Amino acid sequence: MDERLPQYLHRPVQILWFGSDEFMLATSTVFVAAIVGGAIGWALILALLLFIPWKRSKPRGYLAHLAWRWGVVSFKHYPGPTQTRFCE
């Protein structure tokens, strides 16, 4: 079993000039915009162009923690977002 690790573990995986999550978002947005077309497609591209600089101004892992806070995802071995007390 071969697994690839980045050269520096503190750096995120980068594809072209995007991070891995930005690349997935950008490619899926472009594909959906091409399929939908018209004003909605251009609105999606504009939203992407506004979203990426906003996301880059936030710390790493911001979207995952935001999704956790909204209850969309859960982290293994961590309490839920509505718990106020946690005893190990």
VMD Tcl script that builds the backbone (N, CA, C; Angstrom):
set m [mol new atoms 264]
animate dup $m
set s [atomselect $m all]
$s set {name element resname resid chain x y z} {
  {N N MET 1 A 0.850 -1.160 0.000}
  {CA C MET 1 A 0.000 0.000 0.000}
  {C C MET 1 A 0.903 1.233 0.000}
  {N N ASP 2 A 0.743 2.058 -1.005}
  {CA C ASP 2 A 1.544 3.270 -1.144}
  {C C ASP 2 A 0.711 4.486 -0.781}
  {N N GLU 3 A 1.221 5.321 0.088}
  {CA C GLU 3 A 0.545 6.562 0.443}
  {C C GLU 3 A 1.532 7.703 0.265}
  {N N ARG 4 A 1.038 8.795 -0.289}
  {CA C ARG 4 A 1.892 9.961 -0.497}
  {C C ARG 4 A 1.625 10.991 0.582}
  {N N LEU 5 A 2.678 11.508 1.156}
  {CA C LEU 5 A 2.581 12.577 2.135}
  {C C LEU 5 A 3.209 13.830 1.539}
  {N N PRO 6 A 2.663 14.992 1.877}
  {CA C PRO 6 A 3.306 16.211 1.391}
  {C C PRO 6 A 4.692 16.371 2.002}
  {N N GLN 7 A 5.531 17.125 1.322}
  {CA C GLN 7 A 6.898 17.314 1.791}
  {C C GLN 7 A 6.912 17.990 3.158}
  {N N TYR 8 A 6.069 18.997 3.324}
  {CA C TYR 8 A 5.964 19.701 4.597}
  {C C TYR 8 A 4.548 19.498 5.127}
  {N N LEU 9 A 4.407 18.913 6.301}
  {CA C LEU 9 A 3.092 18.551 6.809}
  {C C LEU 9 A 2.247 19.751 7.202}
  {N N HIS 10 A 2.862 20.889 7.478}
  {CA C HIS 10 A 2.082 22.056 7.865}
  {C C HIS 10 A 1.491 22.787 6.667}
  {N N ARG 11 A 1.904 22.439 5.453}
  {CA C ARG 11 A 1.370 23.074 4.250}
  {C C ARG 11 A 0.229 22.235 3.690}
  {N N PRO 12 A -0.869 22.880 3.277}
  {CA C PRO 12 A -1.973 22.124 2.695}
  {C C PRO 12 A -1.628 21.644 1.284}
  {N N VAL 13 A -2.346 20.631 0.817}
  {CA C VAL 13 A -2.161 20.131 -0.544}
  {C C VAL 13 A -2.606 21.225 -1.507}
  {N N GLN 14 A -1.803 21.469 -2.556}
  {CA C GLN 14 A -2.119 22.539 -3.488}
  {C C GLN 14 A -2.186 21.983 -4.899}
  {N N ILE 15 A -3.260 22.342 -5.617}
  {CA C ILE 15 A -3.437 21.972 -7.017}
  {C C ILE 15 A -3.533 23.275 -7.791}
  {N N LEU 16 A -2.607 23.476 -8.731}
  {CA C LEU 16 A -2.446 24.763 -9.405}
  {C C LEU 16 A -2.246 25.831 -8.340}
  {N N TRP 17 A -3.047 26.859 -8.271}
  {CA C TRP 17 A -2.892 27.869 -7.225}
  {C C TRP 17 A -3.990 27.781 -6.185}
  {N N PHE 18 A -4.772 26.695 -6.228}
  {CA C PHE 18 A -5.856 26.461 -5.285}
  {C C PHE 18 A -5.448 25.436 -4.239}
  {N N GLY 19 A -6.048 25.532 -3.063}
  {CA C GLY 19 A -5.968 24.448 -2.101}
  {C C GLY 19 A -6.875 23.320 -2.584}
  {N N SER 20 A -6.791 22.161 -1.976}
  {CA C SER 20 A -7.570 21.024 -2.468}
  {C C SER 20 A -9.074 21.276 -2.368}
  {N N ASP 21 A -9.550 21.871 -1.274}
  {CA C ASP 21 A -10.981 22.146 -1.154}
  {C C ASP 21 A -11.424 23.244 -2.112}
  {N N GLU 22 A -10.573 24.260 -2.333}
  {CA C GLU 22 A -10.900 25.310 -3.294}
  {C C GLU 22 A -10.940 24.758 -4.707}
  {N N PHE 23 A -10.039 23.836 -5.033}
  {CA C PHE 23 A -10.013 23.257 -6.376}
  {C C PHE 23 A -11.281 22.474 -6.656}
  {N N MET 24 A -11.713 21.672 -5.679}
  {CA C MET 24 A -12.952 20.911 -5.867}
  {C C MET 24 A -14.137 21.853 -6.037}
  {N N LEU 25 A -14.196 22.901 -5.243}
  {CA C LEU 25 A -15.273 23.873 -5.337}
  {C C LEU 25 A -15.239 24.602 -6.678}
  {N N ALA 26 A -14.056 24.999 -7.115}
  {CA C ALA 26 A -13.932 25.734 -8.373}
  {C C ALA 26 A -14.328 24.867 -9.566}
  {N N THR 27 A -13.843 23.627 -9.627}
  {CA C THR 27 A -14.181 22.778 -10.769}
  {C C THR 27 A -15.664 22.430 -10.788}
  {N N SER 28 A -16.230 22.126 -9.635}
  {CA C SER 28 A -17.658 21.791 -9.628}
  {C C SER 28 A -18.513 23.011 -9.974}
  {N N THR 29 A -18.114 24.206 -9.522}
  {CA C THR 29 A -18.861 25.413 -9.854}
  {C C THR 29 A -18.780 25.711 -11.339}
  {N N VAL 30 A -17.611 25.547 -11.936}
  {CA C VAL 30 A -17.467 25.796 -13.369}
  {C C VAL 30 A -18.292 24.798 -14.168}
  {N N PHE 31 A -18.295 23.530 -13.778}
  {CA C PHE 31 A -19.089 22.534 -14.492}
  {C C PHE 31 A -20.590 22.820 -14.377}
  {N N VAL 32 A -21.049 23.153 -13.195}
  {CA C VAL 32 A -22.471 23.461 -13.009}
  {C C VAL 32 A -22.834 24.726 -13.774}
  {N N ALA 33 A -21.963 25.733 -13.757}
  {CA C ALA 33 A -22.229 26.970 -14.487}
  {C C ALA 33 A -22.287 26.712 -15.992}
  {N N ALA 34 A -21.436 25.812 -16.490}
  {CA C ALA 34 A -21.460 25.485 -17.914}
  {C C ALA 34 A -22.740 24.738 -18.280}
  {N N ILE 35 A -23.216 23.888 -17.398}
  {CA C ILE 35 A -24.446 23.136 -17.673}
  {C C ILE 35 A -25.664 24.051 -17.590}
  {N N VAL 36 A -25.731 24.877 -16.547}
  {CA C VAL 36 A -26.888 25.755 -16.352}
  {C C VAL 36 A -26.861 26.891 -17.365}
  {N N GLY 37 A -25.720 27.543 -17.488}
  {CA C GLY 37 A -25.551 28.615 -18.458}
  {C C GLY 37 A -26.335 29.866 -18.102}
  {N N GLY 38 A -26.248 30.852 -18.969}
  {CA C GLY 38 A -27.008 32.084 -18.812}
  {C C GLY 38 A -26.584 32.900 -17.604}
  {N N ALA 39 A -27.534 33.682 -17.098}
  {CA C ALA 39 A -27.264 34.579 -15.985}
  {C C ALA 39 A -26.965 33.802 -14.698}
  {N N ILE 40 A -27.609 32.653 -14.512}
  {CA C ILE 40 A -27.354 31.857 -13.306}
  {C C ILE 40 A -25.927 31.318 -13.313}
  {N N GLY 41 A -25.455 30.886 -14.456}
  {CA C GLY 41 A -24.084 30.403 -14.567}
  {C C GLY 41 A -23.073 31.491 -14.254}
  {N N TRP 42 A -23.307 32.682 -14.801}
  {CA C TRP 42 A -22.400 33.799 -14.511}
  {C C TRP 42 A -22.484 34.211 -13.046}
  {N N ALA 43 A -23.668 34.114 -12.455}
  {CA C ALA 43 A -23.814 34.430 -11.024}
  {C C ALA 43 A -23.022 33.441 -10.174}
  {N N LEU 44 A -23.019 32.165 -10.571}
  {CA C LEU 44 A -22.229 31.163 -9.843}
  {C C LEU 44 A -20.736 31.462 -9.935}
  {N N ILE 45 A -20.273 31.841 -11.123}
  {CA C ILE 45 A -18.854 32.177 -11.298}
  {C C ILE 45 A -18.503 33.410 -10.468}
  {N N LEU 46 A -19.388 34.419 -10.467}
  {CA C LEU 46 A -19.149 35.615 -9.663}
  {C C LEU 46 A -19.113 35.277 -8.177}
  {N N ALA 47 A -20.028 34.416 -7.728}
  {CA C ALA 47 A -20.034 34.000 -6.321}
  {C C ALA 47 A -18.738 33.272 -5.969}
  {N N LEU 48 A -18.245 32.450 -6.876}
  {CA C LEU 48 A -16.972 31.754 -6.652}
  {C C LEU 48 A -15.826 32.751 -6.540}
  {N N LEU 49 A -15.800 33.757 -7.419}
  {CA C LEU 49 A -14.732 34.748 -7.394}
  {C C LEU 49 A -14.779 35.611 -6.135}
  {N N LEU 50 A -15.939 35.759 -5.529}
  {CA C LEU 50 A -16.042 36.487 -4.270}
  {C C LEU 50 A -15.768 35.588 -3.063}
  {N N PHE 51 A -16.100 34.312 -3.189}
  {CA C PHE 51 A -15.960 33.381 -2.072}
  {C C PHE 51 A -14.500 33.026 -1.788}
  {N N ILE 52 A -13.704 32.793 -2.822}
  {CA C ILE 52 A -12.330 32.329 -2.625}
  {C C ILE 52 A -11.485 33.355 -1.858}
  {N N PRO 53 A -11.512 34.660 -2.188}
  {CA C PRO 53 A -10.746 35.605 -1.352}
  {C C PRO 53 A -11.262 35.680 0.085}
  {N N TRP 54 A -12.575 35.559 0.281}
  {CA C TRP 54 A -13.122 35.559 1.634}
  {C C TRP 54 A -12.616 34.357 2.414}
  {N N LYS 55 A -12.608 33.182 1.756}
  {CA C LYS 55 A -12.152 31.963 2.416}
  {C C LYS 55 A -10.665 32.046 2.758}
  {N N ARG 56 A -9.882 32.644 1.888}
  {CA C ARG 56 A -8.444 32.757 2.143}
  {C C ARG 56 A -8.131 33.716 3.288}
  {N N SER 57 A -9.064 34.585 3.627}
  {CA C SER 57 A -8.844 35.496 4.749}
  {C C SER 57 A -9.116 34.813 6.091}
  {N N LYS 58 A -9.701 33.629 6.071}
  {CA C LYS 58 A -10.012 32.882 7.289}
  {C C LYS 58 A -8.899 31.876 7.575}
  {N N PRO 59 A -8.779 31.401 8.826}
  {CA C PRO 59 A -7.743 30.410 9.145}
  {C C PRO 59 A -8.057 29.051 8.508}
  {N N ARG 60 A -7.018 28.218 8.436}
  {CA C ARG 60 A -7.174 26.881 7.864}
  {C C ARG 60 A -8.181 26.073 8.659}
  {N N GLY 61 A -9.055 25.353 7.975}
  {CA C GLY 61 A -10.051 24.530 8.637}
  {C C GLY 61 A -11.298 25.280 9.031}
  {N N TYR 62 A -11.435 26.527 8.611}
  {CA C TYR 62 A -12.576 27.349 9.006}
  {C C TYR 62 A -13.896 26.757 8.507}
  {N N LEU 63 A -13.930 26.313 7.252}
  {CA C LEU 63 A -15.187 25.792 6.701}
  {C C LEU 63 A -15.612 24.494 7.374}
  {N N ALA 64 A -14.662 23.637 7.689}
  {CA C ALA 64 A -15.014 22.386 8.373}
  {C C ALA 64 A -15.582 22.670 9.753}
  {N N HIS 65 A -14.992 23.622 10.468}
  {CA C HIS 65 A -15.505 23.957 11.792}
  {C C HIS 65 A -16.838 24.696 11.710}
  {N N LEU 66 A -17.028 25.471 10.652}
  {CA C LEU 66 A -18.314 26.132 10.454}
  {C C LEU 66 A -19.399 25.100 10.172}
  {N N ALA 67 A -19.082 24.102 9.359}
  {CA C ALA 67 A -20.038 23.027 9.093}
  {C C ALA 67 A -20.329 22.231 10.364}
  {N N TRP 68 A -19.319 22.048 11.203}
  {CA C TRP 68 A -19.534 21.366 12.490}
  {C C TRP 68 A -20.469 22.175 13.374}
  {N N ARG 69 A -20.254 23.481 13.428}
  {CA C ARG 69 A -21.088 24.339 14.272}
  {C C ARG 69 A -22.543 24.330 13.797}
  {N N TRP 70 A -22.753 24.253 12.491}
  {CA C TRP 70 A -24.112 24.212 11.943}
  {C C TRP 70 A -24.727 22.821 12.062}
  {N N GLY 71 A -23.934 21.810 12.431}
  {CA C GLY 71 A -24.451 20.463 12.590}
  {C C GLY 71 A -24.469 19.646 11.312}
  {N N VAL 72 A -23.750 20.097 10.283}
  {CA C VAL 72 A -23.718 19.384 9.000}
  {C C VAL 72 A -22.794 18.175 9.082}
  {N N VAL 73 A -21.652 18.322 9.749}
  {CA C VAL 73 A -20.700 17.226 9.918}
  {C C VAL 73 A -20.409 17.048 11.406}
  {N N SER 74 A -19.847 15.912 11.742}
  {CA C SER 74 A -19.429 15.687 13.126}
  {C C SER 74 A -17.989 15.176 13.118}
  {N N PHE 75 A -17.222 15.638 14.088}
  {CA C PHE 75 A -15.844 15.198 14.222}
  {C C PHE 75 A -15.796 13.997 15.147}
  {N N LYS 76 A -14.984 13.022 14.781}
  {CA C LYS 76 A -14.844 11.813 15.576}
  {C C LYS 76 A -14.216 12.145 16.927}
  {N N HIS 77 A -14.786 11.630 17.994}
  {CA C HIS 77 A -14.296 11.795 19.364}
  {C C HIS 77 A -14.409 13.230 19.883}
  {N N TYR 78 A -15.258 14.047 19.308}
  {CA C TYR 78 A -15.475 15.412 19.780}
  {C C TYR 78 A -16.941 15.578 20.150}
  {N N PRO 79 A -17.242 16.455 21.096}
  {CA C PRO 79 A -18.646 16.686 21.454}
  {C C PRO 79 A -19.367 17.449 20.342}
  {N N GLY 80 A -20.667 17.424 20.390}
  {CA C GLY 80 A -21.467 18.143 19.403}
  {C C GLY 80 A -21.420 19.639 19.620}
  {N N PRO 81 A -21.890 20.433 18.668}
  {CA C PRO 81 A -21.788 21.887 18.775}
  {C C PRO 81 A -22.726 22.492 19.827}
  {N N THR 82 A -23.737 21.748 20.264}
  {CA C THR 82 A -24.678 22.307 21.236}
  {C C THR 82 A -24.293 21.978 22.671}
  {N N GLN 83 A -23.285 21.155 22.890}
  {CA C GLN 83 A -22.869 20.796 24.239}
  {C C GLN 83 A -22.066 21.930 24.858}
  {N N THR 84 A -22.405 22.282 26.083}
  {CA C THR 84 A -21.706 23.374 26.755}
  {C C THR 84 A -20.658 22.882 27.741}
  {N N ARG 85 A -20.782 21.628 28.198}
  {CA C ARG 85 A -19.799 21.049 29.124}
  {C C ARG 85 A -19.249 19.770 28.541}
  {N N PHE 86 A -17.958 19.536 28.749}
  {CA C PHE 86 A -17.310 18.355 28.238}
  {C C PHE 86 A -16.318 17.852 29.266}
  {N N CYS 87 A -16.506 16.611 29.708}
  {CA C CYS 87 A -15.600 15.987 30.690}
  {C C CYS 87 A -14.875 14.836 30.015}
  {N N GLU 88 A -13.560 14.857 30.053}
  {CA C GLU 88 A -12.790 13.783 29.430}
  {C C GLU 88 A -12.727 12.587 30.336}
}
mol reanalyze $m
mol bondsrecalc $m
mol representation Tube
mol addrep $m
